[in-house]
Amino acid sequence: YAFYQFWLNVEDSNVINLLKVFTFVSKVEIEELENQVATEPHLRAAQKRLAIEVTTLVHSAQAAESAIAASQALFGQGDLESLDAQTLAAALGELPNTSAKLGDSIVDLLVKTELVASNSAARRAIAEGGVYLNNQKVEDEQAVLDAAILGTFAVLRRGKKTLAGIFLEK
C-alpha cells in the first residue's frame, strides 16, 4: 500500500519522466497520458498508471489490486470489510493512528489522532457532517467506537481525505 501510494503521489511535473524510466508503457500511451496531465491534471491518470505499473512490476498484479482496493475503501469508495488484514494493517500504519477500545469516544479519538485540534473542533466537525467511522457518517457527538473491521481495525475520517487508523486493544 505504501509503495503504491508513493507512486500515486508523484507530482505532475515528474510523472511523465518516471513513466518513461520505470515502466514499459508504450510511447503512444505516455504521450496520451502527458496530454491528460496537461488538460485534466485533477484526474491523476498518469500517476494512477505509474502506481499500477510499478507496483505490479515490483510486488505483483495481486499486490497492486490490493493496494487499489485499500485506497478506494479508505476513501469511502469501496468496502473496508473486503480488505485482508495485512493490507488494511499496512494502509492504516501509514496514516496517523492510535490504539483504542470499543466504547471510546469518537470526539476523543478525533483529537488523539490529531484529525482535529480540540474537543470543540471535533464536536463541530461531527455537527457539520464531516466525520466518518468505517465509512459510516457519525451524526452524534456522543458517539463511541462501536465497530471494528476484522475485529481489529477502525478507520476514522474527517472530510474526504483526512484519515486516521485505529488499532483495537484486546
N, C-alpha and C positions, 0 to 999 in steps of 0.2 A: 504494500500500500504506500509506504513512504517513498519507495523508489518511483512508483508510478506518479505520485503527487509531485515529486521533484521535477520530472519532465513536463508535467501538465502546467506547472507554474513558471515555465521559461518565458522570458519577456518577448514581446512581438519582434523586437529588433534582432533577436538571436535565433529565433525558431527555425527560420529557413536554412541558415548555415548548419545548424545542428541536424536537421533532416538530411542534408547532403552528406554530412560526415558520418552519422551514426546509424543510418538506415539504408535499406535497399529500395526505397521508394523511387519510382521512375522520374526522370527529368520532367516529363509532361505533368505528372501528378504534383510534383513540387512546384512547378510554375502555376498550376491551378490554385494550390494552397497559398502561394505567395500573393496571388490576386485576391484571395479571400481575406488574408491578413490585412491587405490594403483597404478593401472595401467594407468588410464586415468583421473587424477585429474582435468584437464582443462575442462572436460565436466560438472563438478559440479553436477553430477546426484544425489548424496546423499543430497546435500544442496537443490536442487530443490524439491526432495521428502519430505524432512523435512519441507520446507517452505509451501508446499501444504498441507501436513497433519496437521500441527499445525494451520495454518490459517483456514482451514476447521473446525477443532475442536472448535476453539475459536470464529470465526466470522460466518462462513457458507461456503458451497461449492460455492455459488454465489460470495461471497466476495473474495474467493481465485481466482476464474476465472477472476474477475475484476482486481485483482492485477497482475495476469499473463498478461492479455491483456494490462494493463498500462505499465508494464515493457517492453513488446515486442514493443509497439507503441513508447515509449520514445526512445528506442534504434534503431529505424528505421526498425523494423521487423514486424510492424503492422500498423494499420490505426488509427492515432490520432483522427480523426473525429468520430470513433466508440465508443470512451470512453464517459461515462457520466460525467457531470460537477463535481460531488462530488469526484469521483475517480481521475480525472485529477487535480483538485484543491489540493487534498491531496498529490498526487505524486509531483506536482510542488512545494508545500510547503516544501517538504523535500530537495529540491535542492537549490543551490544558486539562488536567484531570485530578481527581481526588478519590479517596475511598469514602464510603458511606454505608449506612444501614437502612434497611427498609424502615420507613416511618420518619426518616429525617426530612426536615422542612425544605421545600423547593426554594424558598426565599434564602435560607442559609446556604444551600448548595450553589445558588447563583453567585453569592458573594465569595464562598470558599473556592470556587473555580475561577474567580475573577472575571466572570462574564459581565458583572456589574460591580460598581464600586461600593455600594452600601445596601442595607436592607430596604431603605426607602426607594432606591433606584430599582431594586428587584421587584418590589410591590408595584411600582409604576410600570415596569416592563410587562408584568403579568396583566395589569389592568388595561394596558394598551393592546393586549392580544399578541404580544411578540415572544412568548416563551413556550417552548415545546419540550415535553419529556417523551422520549422514544417516539418522536414524530407525532405525538398527540398534543393538541393545544392545552396549555394549563390555563384555566379560567378563574381559579380561586386562589387568592394569595395565602390561604391556609393549607394549600395542597401539600401533600407529602410524597416522598418516593415510595411508590406502591407497586412497582412492577420492575422486573429485571428481564433482560434478554438473555436467553440461555442460562438463566438462574444466576448470572454473574455480573452482567454489564447493564449500564443505562447510558443513554445519550441525552444530554441537556443542550438545548439550542436556544439562542436569543437572536431573533430576526431570521434572515435567510441563510447567513453564512458564518455566524459566530457559534462555535461548538465547543463542548467540553465533554470529556468522558468521565464516567463514574464506575468505579470498580467496587462491587459489593463486598463488604466484610462478611465473613462467615460467622 
